[in-house]
Amino acid sequence: HLAPVPGTDTALMLALAHVLLEEGLHDEEFLRRYCVGADVFADHVLGRSDGVAKDPAWAERICQVPAAEIARSGAAPHCATRCQYRQSVNSARSPPSERGA
């Protein structure tokens, strides 16, 4: 269970996505087939579009969750088969939060 500072959950989710992409734990075929803009999202998360990788160290400074915990959660064994990260609040309304691409 990760407990980010309120309003920073999007930064945490971007860092988890970074781990999934870097570790090759994402389903490339699914993304290519069903997700419009997945390549743009990956470029944003990996820092190709703006030079800022949204990695666990980046998120730690924002959401106060240790980078090692973020990396461990993103690469957890259950994620190798199927996992889903959900956000229940629209954090784009919160100034400290990283806004998605």
Secondary structure, 3 states (H helix, E strand, C coil): CCCCCCCCHHHHHHHHHHHHHHCCCCCHHHHHHHCCCHHHHHHHHHCCCCCCCCCHHHHHHHHCCCHHHHHHHHCCHHHHCCCCCCCCCCHHHCCCCCCCC
